[in-house]
């Protein structure tokens, strides 16, 4: 056997070669004559090798023949191609130097290496070398043997390029810059190649596109196919094979991605390929505002941080604040941290920033559009901001008495108010439903307002950050005029001038009109206007009564824009005169050294009155003190126990003094205190002696009682006789008889022992009424006060001189009231002087 296995540089049998052989045998059976058919049958039994090679690289064709004689050897080797009658290569092994005969078309590319075995080497292999080769070997002794070799030559594409959508060539390397979400279309074009190559797009091991278009030299479409599929096999006129790659929207997953185009038409060599890397610009993928560590407080500097990540190149961050529909741009400080961009915003929040939106916007300047943003709502804590105003429905119109009014307290604060207080003129206002005051947190309602509701109102709100008081809202209420003073009684004499002042309270008090009316028991007339003087808030009337008919009531009516006064100011004009005397005088408190007397005042005569009390000793009638009070109640101190006193009380006004009211007050000596040693009587059997002593004491007691009643009867008779004598004498001289409440010259009824009896008895003070009751009951006390002797009655008017004199007396200060020392007795006053 002779064989040249050679180098394994060719592919094994292919289906194409097997089909070709079957077809050839069938044609021989049909068309050849019987001899030729026999020859074809014999040829079909020859060994056939199927080889494949790639143009441009060496290829070895084996000549496989089987020689049965072991000692025989070849002397001539001939190679034919595609059934040619003449060989294109012959090697004569009989010559010493192995003489070769080579066709001109393959000269320089073909050689035979018999020493290494039966191989024919084609170097380099060309596409035209593809075909059916026949190897014939002549042996020295044996018969000639032949073998077939079916050679397939693959021609690799001569060029592989990448074109963009505009058919511009894209060089290998970096493709871009591209933008995120943009569309990418690439064409991979392989030029030449037999059979037409399969052109595919790959990303790593992921197949992206495999639809190829086979184009002629003029760009006409010759066929279309998918890789791995079957299509029209074109071997003539093939020029280009193109595969399109389309990515509808580039994502961040395509950043720095390597896209590879491969062109392959065999499995003997590595595919022809080219790779492009995508330079993709990315938008930010995430934007976050990090909240501050502490709450935002008005006026306190704070810092906010915004972080944008995922952008390529690095993002640009801007801040925007929207407050009240107005947007402003804030400046922040940015820095790069890896694939992140951090922006720091430092600002001082204001109360108006509460509820405002802060937007952090990150964008890639290389990519058109607004980029990505995030918005946060600012929560700024601040102390209350308070504004007070009247209810909107009031419309700013004037408010009249008896209307309903409400206030609105507008409060802005964070956190909310924990307490809201209302004040009027600085004083707190509390809810009082009965008074028509309704208080809520943000409203104050005043129902049926009165003139007293006018004033300055405020509301105060407080929270954890502080307390704020609102602006002052004055509430002015219009109301009808009302009298500032109550009804007045004016005492005036006939022909005397008096000015009456009518003062009213009104709102508004400008342009007031006054009308005066006079009324008596006969008629009502309006006072002439020229007699009336008007000033702001008041009216004056000079009035002079000429006769008794001019005494009556004067009414003053005021009017403003609200209306006419509902109740007029009234002046009752009465005829002026001295006051009446006091009445019902009584000693209300009596101690060892003091006494207090109180009376009921009489008519003041139409003028202000005051009261004067004079204290005299009795029976000497020496003036000890003069007291003046606005009320008829006097306290006298510093008295001597056991001394008799006379007190006169007089009412005084500008027209004179009343008749004095007299009260007798007698202070007796304090009883002597007799104290002796008292020892317990010893128990004695002398009961008879003890009973005798007791009986004697009882007898003495009865005798004393009888003697006392006898003396009382005698004294009462004397007092009655004295009173009758006083009534008959009238104005008898004080030197001839005893004064009121005192003692004078002795009379037949006088008892020289009376003074001693009075001193030994207890303190007794009685009023005039009590004296009458005692006299009617045949009881005669030792002292009878509050007498009114005719001797002390005066009808003259107190002159101004006497009044001034009384007011100039120096006070003594006893008992906390004015105490005046004076000399003389009322018995020595002239007839034209006032008693006071």
Order of alpha helices (4+ residues) and beta strands (2+ residues): beta-alpha-alpha-beta-beta-beta-beta-beta-beta-beta-beta-beta-beta-beta-beta-beta-beta-beta-beta-beta-beta-beta-beta-beta-beta-beta-beta-beta-beta-beta-beta-beta-beta-beta-beta-beta-beta-beta-beta-beta-beta-beta-beta-beta-beta-beta-beta-beta-beta-beta-beta-beta-beta-beta-beta-beta-beta-beta-beta-beta-alpha-alpha-alpha-alpha
